[in-house]
Structure formats: structure tokens, C-alpha cells
Amino acid sequence: MTDRTNYQSTSYEMLKCIWMASQVVEYKLCDQKFDCENCPFDKVIGNFSNQKEAQFTGGTNVAKIISRKLHNLKYDHNIIYLKNNLIAKELFHNTFYLGINPILTSFLDTVSTMLKYERGKNISLGEEVIRIFGAWGSVTLSAPMDFSIYDKVDELSDEATGSRWFAVIGTSQHDILRGTVHEEAWGKMHQKAVGIIEGIKSYYPKVGDTMHDGGTPIKFLHQLVGAKRYLNILNSLCS
């Protein structure tokens, strides 16, 4: 007869998430068949770890962390990549979440975002719709197609894609297709972003843990390259 208690204990050990097994979290059993690459929980904990690493390590690692994020990004067929660094995810017929492209968010320091309009607003192609701002200044993202804002979302995190969403919108499949960036174009955007951060890494090979005046610890990219250059980088990614 099988020792039921021993079997349950063994099964329990085999179900432990790698983050639980490594004692990063107290309790989490795997429900993704150990497919860590596509696991929403793994992405959340990984992002948190990156943030903690940025907080407690010096300026030499700021560009490295962004570089690693970019190199880990893959084209996700569950997301609709749109022009102007926006993304969408279909909820049901002609209704979508609206968010910001992960390529751009990889570069974003501690920022705030603002959806410019309230629910019920009809947005036209080319109209500014999202403003991103921080200590370095601000950039705006414009609509890649016509759509209506059904509701605002308080930066909802989508664990399945690792993305953040800001609104629920309504638009036609025809308009979505007009605004879509396809995989080849996404690859060029990704390559451009990787090139930018690798250039920064090579330009600042020996930067220390504090800003050049020896004061404020470097935690963010805009501190490393300066607000003006940081804003130019964001604008170049948004163009």
C-alpha cells in the first residue's frame, strides 16, 4: 500500500514554485507546469527583483538592468503592438485595453502617467492621448487610430503579459489594423532600443555609484545621462 502521507509530501515538494523553493516568497505552488518563461507570477517577482536591484546597486548597473530587460523582451502574439509606442489587448469584440509598449517602459524611470481625457471621449488619429512625466520632463503619446475611451484604468498590471494598461477603449478591427505595428517593424524598434542602451553602457564604463558631483546616488537613467539626453532618448523612441 502506498504511504499516502509520504506521497502527498513528495507531491507538495514537487509543486513548489522556484521562488518558494529558493525562499524568496513564503508560499507559492506552481500552476504553470513550470513554464517559467510564460509564468505571470515569475514576471511580477522578476520585475520586483529588478527594481530592488536598481535601488540598492550603484550607477554602473542602471544601464545593465535596462539592457537585460530589453534582451528579455520577445514579440508577444497576445499583444497588439500599435504605432506611437502604444499597445492593445482585446477583451471582446471591438473592446480593448490600451497600454504602453514594453520597449518604452523598459527605459522609464520612476514616472507618472496621465490619460488626458475622461471616459466617453472620442479620440481622433494623431491626437495626444497619454502624457508621461517625471523629474526629467515629459513626453506625450498620440493616438495611432480613431477610438473611444470607455473607461480609465488605474495602471492595471496585466500579469499574463507583464504590461500595464491605462484605459478600456472601443474601436473597430479596421482601425486597429490601421494602427498596428507588425512583427518585423517591432523587431526594428527593439533593435533600435537595444542599440541606444548598449551605447550608453559603452560610454559610461567606469561611472561610480553617485552623480558626478559625488552626491546623489544614481538609481535612474536620467541621473546617469542627464535630463536633457534622457528626454531626447524617450523622444527618439517615440518617433
C-alpha positions as CSV (number, residue, x, y, z in Angstrom):
1,M,0.0,0.0,0.0
2,T,1.3,3.5,-0.9
3,D,2.2,5.7,2.0
4,R,-0.4,8.4,1.4
5,T,1.2,10.9,3.7
6,N,4.7,10.5,2.1
7,Y,3.1,10.7,-1.4
8,Q,1.4,14.0,-0.5
9,S,4.6,15.4,1.0
10,T,6.6,14.5,-2.1
11,S,3.9,15.9,-4.4
12,Y,3.9,19.1,-2.4
13,E,7.7,19.5,-2.7
14,M,7.4,18.9,-6.5
15,L,4.8,21.6,-6.8
16,K,6.8,24.3,-5.1
17,C,7.4,27.4,-7.3
18,I,11.1,28.1,-7.9
19,W,10.6,31.4,-6.0
20,M,9.2,29.4,-3.0
21,A,11.9,26.8,-3.2
22,S,14.6,29.5,-3.1
23,Q,12.8,31.1,-0.2
24,V,12.1,34.4,-2.0
25,V,8.4,34.0,-1.2
26,E,6.9,32.2,1.7
27,Y,4.2,30.3,-0.2
28,K,3.5,29.7,-3.9
29,L,2.8,26.4,-5.7
30,C,3.3,26.2,-9.4
31,D,0.2,26.2,-11.5
32,Q,2.0,26.8,-14.8
33,K,3.6,23.4,-15.3
34,F,7.0,25.1,-14.5
35,D,6.8,27.1,-17.7
36,C,8.6,29.9,-16.0
37,E,9.2,31.9,-19.3
38,N,5.4,32.4,-19.7
39,C,4.5,32.5,-16.0
40,P,2.8,35.7,-14.9
41,F,3.9,35.3,-11.3
42,D,7.5,34.9,-12.4
43,K,7.3,38.1,-14.4
44,V,5.9,40.1,-11.4
45,I,8.6,38.8,-9.0
46,G,11.3,39.3,-11.6
47,N,10.3,42.9,-12.2
48,F,10.2,43.5,-8.4
49,S,13.7,42.0,-8.1
50,N,14.9,44.3,-10.9
51,Q,13.5,47.3,-9.0
52,K,15.2,46.3,-5.8
53,E,18.5,45.7,-7.7
54,A,18.2,49.2,-9.2
55,Q,17.6,50.6,-5.7
56,F,20.5,49.0,-3.9
57,T,23.2,48.9,-6.5
58,G,25.3,51.7,-8.0
59,G,25.1,53.7,-11.2
60,T,27.2,51.1,-13.1
61,N,24.2,48.8,-13.1
62,V,21.4,51.2,-14.2
63,A,22.1,50.7,-17.9
64,K,22.8,47.0,-17.4
65,I,19.3,46.4,-15.8
66,I,17.6,48.2,-18.7
67,S,19.7,46.2,-21.2
68,R,18.7,43.0,-19.5
69,K,15.0,43.9,-19.6
70,L,15.3,44.7,-23.4
71,H,17.1,41.5,-24.2
72,N,14.4,39.5,-22.3
73,L,11.6,41.1,-24.4
74,K,10.1,38.9,-27.1
75,Y,7.4,39.7,-29.6
76,D,4.2,38.7,-27.8
77,H,1.4,37.4,-30.0
78,N,-1.1,38.0,-27.2
79,I,-0.5,41.8,-27.6
80,I,-1.4,44.1,-30.4
81,Y,1.5,46.4,-30.9
82,L,0.4,49.8,-32.1
83,K,2.2,52.8,-33.6
84,N,3.4,55.6,-31.3
85,N,4.6,53.1,-28.6
86,L,1.1,52.1,-27.6
87,I,-0.2,48.5,-27.2
88,A,-3.7,47.0,-27.1
89,K,-5.2,43.7,-25.9
90,E,-8.6,42.5,-27.0
91,L,-11.2,42.0,-24.2
92,F,-14.0,41.1,-26.5
93,H,-15.4,42.3,-29.9
94,N,-14.2,45.8,-30.7
95,T,-13.2,46.4,-27.0
96,F,-9.6,46.6,-25.9
97,Y,-7.2,47.5,-23.1
98,L,-4.9,50.4,-24.0
99,G,-1.3,50.5,-22.7
100,I,2.3,51.5,-23.3
101,N,4.8,49.4,-25.3
102,P,7.2,47.4,-23.0
103,I,10.1,48.6,-25.2
104,L,9.4,52.1,-24.0
105,T,8.6,51.2,-20.4
106,S,12.0,49.5,-20.1
107,F,13.5,52.9,-20.2
108,L,11.1,54.7,-17.9
109,D,12.4,55.8,-14.6
110,T,10.0,56.5,-11.7
111,V,7.3,58.3,-13.5
112,S,3.7,59.2,-13.5
113,T,1.3,58.8,-16.4
114,M,-1.9,60.6,-17.2
115,L,-4.6,59.7,-19.6
116,K,-5.6,63.2,-21.0
117,Y,-9.3,62.6,-21.4
118,E,-12.2,61.2,-19.4
119,R,-14.5,58.3,-20.3
120,G,-16.8,58.9,-23.2
121,K,-14.3,61.0,-25.2
122,N,-13.8,60.2,-28.8
123,I,-10.2,60.3,-29.8
124,S,-9.0,61.0,-33.4
125,L,-5.9,59.7,-35.1
126,G,-2.9,61.8,-34.2
127,E,-4.5,63.4,-31.1
128,E,-2.3,63.3,-27.9
129,V,-3.8,60.8,-25.5
130,I,-1.2,59.8,-22.8
131,R,1.3,62.0,-21.1
132,I,4.3,60.5,-19.2
133,F,6.1,62.8,-16.9
134,G,8.9,62.8,-14.2
135,A,11.7,64.9,-12.8
136,W,13.3,64.9,-16.3
137,G,10.3,66.5,-18.1
138,S,7.5,64.9,-20.1
139,V,6.7,63.1,-23.3
140,T,3.3,62.5,-24.9
141,L,1.9,59.6,-26.9
142,S,-0.6,60.2,-29.7
143,A,-3.4,58.0,-30.9
144,P,-2.5,55.7,-33.8
145,M,-6.1,55.3,-34.8
146,D,-9.6,56.6,-34.0
147,F,-11.1,55.2,-30.8
148,S,-13.4,56.0,-27.9
149,I,-12.4,55.9,-24.2
150,Y,-14.9,53.6,-22.4
151,D,-13.2,53.8,-19.0
152,K,-9.9,54.8,-17.3
153,V,-7.8,52.2,-15.6
154,D,-5.5,52.9,-12.6
155,E,-2.4,51.4,-14.2
156,L,-3.7,47.9,-14.1
157,S,-0.9,45.3,-14.3
158,D,-1.5,42.5,-16.7
159,E,0.4,39.6,-15.2
160,A,0.0,37.5,-18.3
161,T,2.0,39.9,-20.5
162,G,3.9,41.9,-17.9
163,S,2.2,45.1,-19.3
164,R,0.4,48.0,-17.7
165,W,-2.9,49.2,-19.0
166,F,-4.4,52.7,-18.7
167,A,-7.8,52.6,-20.4
168,V,-10.5,50.4,-21.9
169,I,-11.2,51.6,-25.4
170,G,-13.6,50.9,-28.2
171,T,-12.6,50.8,-31.8
172,S,-13.2,48.7,-34.9
173,Q,-11.0,45.9,-36.2
174,H,-10.4,48.0,-39.3
175,D,-9.0,50.9,-37.2
176,I,-6.9,48.6,-35.1
177,L,-5.3,47.2,-38.2
178,R,-4.5,50.7,-39.4
179,G,-2.6,51.4,-36.2
180,T,-0.9,48.0,-35.9
181,V,2.9,47.6,-35.9
182,H,3.8,44.1,-37.3
183,E,6.5,41.8,-36.1
184,E,9.2,42.9,-38.5
185,A,8.7,46.6,-37.6
186,W,8.6,45.7,-33.9
187,G,12.0,44.0,-34.3
188,K,13.5,47.1,-35.7
189,M,12.1,49.2,-32.8
190,H,13.5,46.6,-30.4
191,Q,16.9,46.7,-32.2
192,K,17.0,50.5,-32.0
193,A,16.3,50.5,-28.3
194,V,19.0,47.8,-27.6
195,G,21.4,49.9,-29.6
196,I,20.7,53.0,-27.5
197,I,21.3,51.3,-24.2
198,E,24.4,49.4,-25.4
199,G,25.8,52.8,-26.5
200,I,25.2,54.2,-23.0
201,K,26.8,51.2,-21.4
202,S,29.9,51.6,-23.5
203,Y,30.0,55.4,-23.0
204,Y,29.8,55.2,-19.2
205,P,32.1,52.2,-18.5
206,K,33.5,53.4,-15.2
207,V,30.8,55.6,-13.7
208,G,30.6,55.4,-10.0
209,D,27.8,54.9,-7.5
210,T,27.0,58.6,-7.3
211,M,26.4,61.5,-9.7
212,H,29.5,63.3,-10.9
213,D,29.4,65.8,-8.1
214,G,29.8,62.9,-5.6
215,G,26.4,63.5,-4.0
216,T,23.1,61.9,-5.0
217,P,23.2,58.1,-5.6
218,I,22.5,57.1,-9.2
219,K,19.3,55.0,-9.3
220,F,17.8,56.1,-12.6
221,L,18.9,56.5,-16.2
222,H,18.1,60.2,-16.3
223,Q,20.6,60.8,-13.4
224,L,23.2,58.9,-15.4
225,V,22.9,60.6,-18.8
226,G,21.2,63.9,-17.7
227,A,17.6,65.0,-18.0
228,K,18.1,66.6,-21.5
229,R,19.7,63.5,-23.1
230,Y,17.2,61.2,-21.3
231,L,14.3,63.2,-22.8
232,N,15.9,63.0,-26.2
233,I,16.2,59.2,-25.8
234,L,12.5,58.9,-25.0
235,N,11.5,61.2,-27.8
236,S,13.6,59.2,-30.3
237,L,11.9,56.0,-29.2
238,C,8.5,57.7,-29.5
239,S,9.2,59.0,-33.0
